[in-house]
Amino acid sequence: MSEDLAAFRAETRAWLEAHCPPEMREPVRSDKDVCWGGRKARFSSAAQKQWLDIMGARGWTVPDWPARYGGGGLSPNQAKIVRQEMADLGCRTPLHSFGISMLGPALLRYGTEEQKLEHLPRIARGEIRWCQGYSEPNAGSDLASLATRAEDMGDHFLVNGQKVWTSYADQADWIFCLVRTDPTNKHRGISFLLFDMDSPGVSTRPILLISGYSPFCETFFDNVKVPKDQLVGEINRGWDVAKYLLGHEREMISGMGTQGGAISLSKIALANLGAEDDGRLADPILRARIAQFDLRAEAFRAMSERFLDELKAGKAHPAQPSMMKYTGTELNKLRYELAMAAGGSAALEWDSDESRQGAAARAWLRTKANSIEGGTSEIQLNIIAKRILALPGA
């Protein structure tokens, strides 16, 4: 490491130690500890809002975005150091945002300067919460079959249709949405629009999952007026934007493979199953499974760092996000499977305050969606087979 980067690392660590509230260095215990920001933001504590405001003002919610768009203006190496030092100190992510992980990169590449200046700084500061209008009842894996239409009304588009599995649509402020503007062309008839969820004609309905939570929604558009200047990219070329964004979504989802949150499998197992005289977990089979998982997780974390470096440098294989997404989600599902095994029969309890209303079981059930959202595992494996392994088609 160069002297400049070593100095930057020391300065970064000192700044984080001085400014990250102690409460924001504790493990995330539940969804309430995750900050999403937005106009309707509900902060779990004053420290959570303080941490968001501090990091947003410094531009470190998105350290590698240009400063004029609300970012930190850091180099890729500097941004990596910020991530590493935050992880080493146990600092929570100050802001979880589809605007950061999905829309932002797409706007940086395809948006007009006016769109970037309007939306990106507010995303970086956590002032606007976004949702994604992609999947429809008859357009899931075959997303390009979408039917939600946008009619050109001169000075605006008129949007009608339905989306499904829209994550947190009932809590979002704005939506980035794929719409059909040319019914005669499957891929070259799709456009990419941005609009306010408070627009007349927009409604949502949460979908109850087996976990007992409702993070996904049905979303309905009934004669929604969208200004023409909220079209991203060219008319009928929204599929180009959509594919680019999907790569970043899969990168985001793959990150679950490197993040255990509050889960320490060894600690959970020791608390519930006890230890031998030498301090090792008493169950040798589970001990071996946890050790094997830890090795896989570390290998995946190293691969993720390499992938991010390649992605930032424009050297990543176009299909690599599919590989990372598949592996990361399978690891996350395995993590929660092992957490349930380590928790013993108590982990199955569902309603008491002691179990925080079945937090462990509900989290485990929620992970079942990991292999569906952002593109099913089957679709990812097909992409890997075709585009990375170059296997022949059926």
C-alpha positions in Angstrom: 0.0 0.0 0.0 1.3 3.5 -0.9 2.1 6.0 1.8 -0.9 8.1 0.7 -3.3 5.2 1.1 -1.8 4.2 4.4 -2.3 7.8 5.6 -5.9 7.8 4.3 -6.6 4.6 6.2 -5.3 6.0 9.4 -7.3 9.2 8.9 -10.4 7.2 8.0 -10.2 5.0 11.1 -9.7 8.0 13.4 -12.6 9.8 11.9 -14.9 6.8 12.2 -13.9 6.2 15.8 -14.6 9.8 16.6 -18.0 10.1 14.7 -19.7 6.7 14.7 -22.1 6.6 17.7 -21.4 3.6 20.0 -24.9 2.3 19.4 -24.2 2.2 15.7 -21.3 -0.3 16.3 -23.6 -2.9 17.8 -24.8 -5.8 15.7 -28.1 -5.4 13.8 -30.7 -7.3 15.8 -33.8 -6.9 13.6 -35.1 -5.1 10.6 -35.9 -2.1 12.9 -32.1 -1.5 13.2 -31.8 -1.1 9.4 -32.0 2.5 8.1 -33.8 3.1 4.8 -34.3 6.8 5.0 -37.0 8.5 2.8 -39.8 11.0 3.4 -41.6 8.6 5.7 -38.4 7.4 7.5 -38.8 6.0 11.0 -35.6 5.9 12.9 -35.1 3.4 15.6 -33.1 5.8 17.7 -31.5 9.3 17.6 -28.2 7.6 17.0 -29.4 6.0 13.8 -30.5 9.4 12.4 -27.3 11.0 13.6 -25.2 8.3 11.9 -27.1 8.8 8.6 -26.8 12.6 8.7 -23.0 12.4 9.5 -22.2 10.0 6.7 -24.6 11.7 4.3 -22.9 15.1 4.9 -19.5 13.5 4.3 -20.7 11.7 1.2 -19.7 8.4 2.6 -23.1 6.7 2.1 -21.8 6.5 -1.5 -18.1 7.2 -1.1 -17.1 6.5 -4.7 -19.9 8.7 -6.3 -18.7 12.1 -7.6 -19.0 14.8 -5.0 -21.3 17.0 -7.2 -23.9 14.2 -6.9 -23.7 13.8 -3.2 -20.9 11.3 -3.0 -17.5 11.3 -1.3 -15.5 11.6 -4.6 -13.1 8.9 -3.4 -11.1 6.6 -5.6 -12.0 2.9 -5.8 -9.1 2.1 -3.4 -10.1 4.8 -1.0 -13.7 3.6 -1.0 -12.6 0.1 -0.3 -10.6 1.3 2.7 -13.7 3.1 4.0 -15.7 -0.2 3.7 -12.9 -2.2 5.3 -12.4 0.2 8.3 -16.2 0.3 8.9 -16.3 -3.5 8.9 -13.3 -3.7 11.3 -14.9 -1.3 13.7 -18.3 -2.9 13.4 -19.9 0.3 12.1 -23.4 -0.3 10.7 -24.2 0.6 7.1 -25.7 4.1 7.6 -28.2 3.7 4.7 -29.7 0.8 2.9 -31.2 2.0 -0.4 -32.3 0.7 -3.7 -31.4 4.2 -4.9 -27.8 3.5 -4.0 -27.5 -0.2 -5.0 -29.6 -0.1 -8.2 -30.9 3.2 -9.6 -27.9 5.3 -8.8 -25.4 3.3 -11.0 -28.0 3.4 -13.8 -28.5 7.1 -13.5 -24.8 7.7 -13.5 -24.5 5.9 -16.8 -27.8 6.7 -18.6 -29.3 9.8 -16.9 -29.2 13.3 -18.1 -27.2 15.9 -16.0 -30.5 17.3 -14.8 -31.7 13.9 -13.6 -28.5 13.2 -11.8 -28.5 16.5 -10.0 -32.2 16.1 -9.1 -32.1 12.6 -7.8 -28.6 11.5 -6.8 -27.9 13.9 -4.0 -31.2 13.1 -2.4 -30.5 9.4 -2.7 -27.1 9.9 -1.1 -28.5 11.8 1.9 -31.3 9.3 2.4 -34.1 11.8 1.6 -35.9 9.7 -0.9 -36.6 6.0 -0.7 -37.0 4.1 -4.0 -38.7 0.9 -5.1 -38.4 -1.1 -8.3 -41.2 -1.7 -10.8 -40.1 -4.6 -12.8 -41.9 -8.0 -12.3 -45.5 -8.4 -13.4 -48.1 -11.2 -12.9 -47.2 -12.5 -16.4 -43.7 -11.2 -16.6 -41.3 -12.7 -14.0 -38.3 -14.6 -15.4 -39.4 -13.5 -18.9 -39.3 -9.8 -17.8 -39.3 -8.5 -21.4 -42.9 -9.7 -21.7 -44.1 -6.9 -19.4 -47.4 -5.3 -20.4 -47.6 -2.2 -18.2 -48.0 0.5 -20.8 -47.1 4.2 -21.1 -49.0 6.2 -23.7 -47.4 9.3 -25.2 -49.9 12.1 -24.4 -47.7 15.0 -25.7 -46.3 16.6 -22.6 -46.5 13.5 -20.4 -46.9 9.7 -20.4 -50.0 8.0 -19.1 -49.2 4.8 -17.3 -51.6 1.9 -16.8 -50.9 -1.6 -15.5 -49.7 -3.7 -12.6 -46.4 -4.7 -11.0 -45.9 -7.5 -8.4 -43.3 -8.4 -5.8 -42.4 -4.7 -5.6 -40.2 -4.6 -2.5 -41.4 -2.0 0.1 -43.6 -0.2 -2.4 -45.9 0.8 0.4 -43.1 2.6 2.1 -41.3 4.0 -1.0 -41.4 7.6 -2.2 -40.5 7.1 -5.8 -40.4 4.2 -8.2 -38.1 3.3 -11.2 -40.4 1.5 -13.5 -40.2 -0.5 -16.8 -43.1 0.3 -19.1 -44.1 -0.7 -22.6 -44.1 2.2 -25.1 -44.1 0.1 -28.3 -46.4 -3.0 -28.3 -44.9 -4.3 -31.6 -41.4 -4.9 -30.3 -40.7 -7.1 -27.3 -37.2 -5.7 -26.2 -37.0 -2.5 -28.3 -40.5 -1.4 -27.1 -39.7 -0.9 -23.4 -38.9 2.4 -21.7 -37.5 3.3 -18.2 -39.5 5.9 -16.2 -39.2 7.5 -12.8 -42.2 8.8 -10.9 -43.5 9.8 -7.5 -45.4 7.1 -5.6 -47.8 9.8 -4.3 -48.9 10.5 -7.9 -52.7 10.2 -8.4 -53.5 6.7 -9.6 -50.7 4.8 -7.8 -51.8 2.2 -5.2 -50.1 -0.7 -3.4 -51.2 -3.8 -1.6 -48.8 -5.7 0.7 -48.4 -9.5 0.1 -48.2 -11.6 3.3 -45.3 -14.1 3.3 -44.8 -17.3 5.3 -42.4 -15.4 7.6 -45.3 -13.3 8.7 -43.8 -10.1 7.1 -45.0 -8.2 4.1 -41.9 -6.7 2.4 -43.4 -7.3 -1.1 -46.4 -5.6 -2.6 -48.7 -5.6 -5.6 -48.5 -2.2 -7.2 -51.3 -0.7 -9.5 -51.2 2.2 -12.0 -54.4 3.8 -13.1 -53.9 6.7 -15.5 -50.8 7.9 -13.8 -49.3 11.0 -15.4 -45.5 11.0 -15.7 -43.6 14.0 -17.0 -41.6 13.4 -20.1 -38.4 14.6 -18.4 -38.5 11.5 -16.1 -37.7 9.2 -19.0 -34.2 7.7 -18.4 -32.3 7.0 -21.6 -33.9 6.8 -25.0 -37.6 6.0 -25.7 -38.0 2.3 -26.4 -34.4 1.6 -25.2 -35.2 1.0 -21.5 -34.2 -2.6 -21.8 -30.6 -1.5 -22.0 -31.0 0.4 -18.7 -32.9 -2.5 -17.2 -30.1 -5.0 -17.9 -27.4 -2.7 -16.6 -29.5 -2.2 -13.4 -30.1 -5.9 -13.0 -26.4 -6.5 -12.8 -26.1 -4.1 -9.9 -29.2 -5.6 -8.2 -27.6 -9.1 -8.4 -24.4 -7.6 -7.0 -26.4 -6.2 -4.1 -28.2 -9.5 -3.4 -24.9 -11.4 -3.6 -23.6 -9.3 -0.8 -25.9 -11.2 1.6 -23.3 -14.0 1.3 -20.7 -11.8 3.0 -23.0 -10.3 5.7 -24.0 -12.2 8.8 -25.5 -9.2 10.6 -26.0 -10.2 14.2 -25.5 -13.9 13.4 -22.5 -15.6 15.0 -23.1 -19.2 14.4 -20.5 -20.4 16.9 -21.9 -18.2 19.7 -25.5 -19.3 19.0 -24.5 -23.0 19.1 -22.4 -22.6 22.2 -25.2 -20.9 24.0 -27.7 -23.6 23.2 -25.6 -26.8 22.9 -22.8 -26.2 25.3 -19.0 -26.7 25.0 -16.5 -29.5 25.7 -13.8 -29.1 28.4 -11.5 -27.5 25.8 -14.1 -24.9 24.9 -15.1 -26.4 21.5 -18.7 -26.8 20.6 -20.0 -30.1 22.0 -21.7 -31.2 18.8 -18.8 -32.3 16.5 -21.0 -32.6 13.4 -22.4 -29.1 13.7 -19.0 -27.8 14.6 -17.6 -29.2 11.4 -20.5 -27.8 9.4 -20.0 -24.3 10.9 -16.2 -24.5 10.2 -16.9 -25.5 6.6 -19.4 -22.6 6.2 -16.9 -20.1 7.7 -14.3 -21.2 5.1 -16.7 -20.8 2.2 -17.9 -17.4 3.5 -14.3 -16.1 3.7 -13.5 -17.4 0.2 -16.7 -15.7 -1.1 -15.8 -12.5 0.7 -12.4 -12.5 -1.0 -14.0 -13.2 -4.4 -16.5 -10.4 -3.8 -13.7 -7.9 -3.3 -12.0 -9.0 -6.5 -15.3 -8.8 -8.4 -16.0 -5.3 -7.1 -12.6 -4.2 -8.2 -13.1 -5.6 -11.7 -16.6 -4.1 -11.9 -15.4 -0.6 -11.0 -12.6 -1.0 -13.5 -15.0 -2.1 -16.2 -13.2 -5.5 -16.5 -15.9 -7.8 -15.0 -17.6 -10.4 -17.2 -21.1 -9.3 -18.0 -22.5 -12.5 -16.6 -20.4 -12.4 -13.4 -23.2 -10.8 -11.3 -25.3 -13.9 -11.9 -22.5 -16.1 -10.6 -22.1 -13.9 -7.5 -25.8 -13.6 -6.9 -26.3 -17.4 -7.1 -23.4 -18.2 -4.7 -24.2 -15.4 -2.3 -27.8 -16.3 -1.9 -27.1 -20.0 -1.4 -24.5 -19.0 1.3 -27.1 -16.8 3.0 -29.7 -19.5 3.0 -27.1 -21.9 4.5 -26.2 -19.4 7.1 -29.7 -19.2 8.4 -30.2 -23.0 8.1 -27.2 -23.4 10.4 -28.5 -20.7 12.7 -31.7 -22.7 13.2 -29.7 -25.9 13.8 -27.5 -24.1 16.3 -30.5 -22.6 18.1 -32.0 -26.0 18.8 -35.7 -26.5 19.4 -35.9 -23.0 21.0 -35.3 -21.5 17.5 -38.6 -22.9 16.4 -40.6 -20.8 18.9 -42.8 -18.2 17.2 -44.6 -15.9 19.6 -42.9 -15.0 22.8 -41.0 -11.9 23.9 -38.0 -14.1 24.7 -37.7 -15.1 21.1 -38.6 -11.6 19.9 -41.7 -13.0 18.3 -39.8 -15.8 16.5 -37.2 -13.6 15.0 -34.8 -16.5 14.2 -37.5 -18.6 12.5 -39.0 -15.7 10.6 -35.5 -14.6 9.4 -34.9 -18.2 8.2 -38.2 -18.3 6.4 -37.5 -15.0 4.7 -34.2 -16.3 3.2 -36.2 -18.7 1.1 -37.0 -15.8 -1.2 -33.3 -15.0 -1.8 -33.2 -17.6 -4.6 -36.2 -16.0 -6.3 -35.8 -12.2 -6.0 -33.5 -10.5 -8.4 -33.8 -13.5 -10.8 -34.4 -17.1 -9.8 -31.4 -19.4 -9.1 -32.5 -21.5 -12.1 -32.2 -18.5 -14.4 -28.8 -17.5 -12.9 -27.5 -21.1 -13.5 -28.7 -20.9 -17.1 -26.9 -17.6 -17.6 -23.7 -19.1 -16.1 -23.9 -22.2 -18.2 -24.4 -20.2 -21.4 -22.2 -17.2 -21.0 -19.4 -18.2 -18.6 -19.1 -22.0 -19.2 -20.2 -21.8 -22.9 -22.1 -25.0 -22.5 -24.3 -26.0 -25.5 -28.1 -25.3 -25.3 -30.7 -28.0 -25.0 
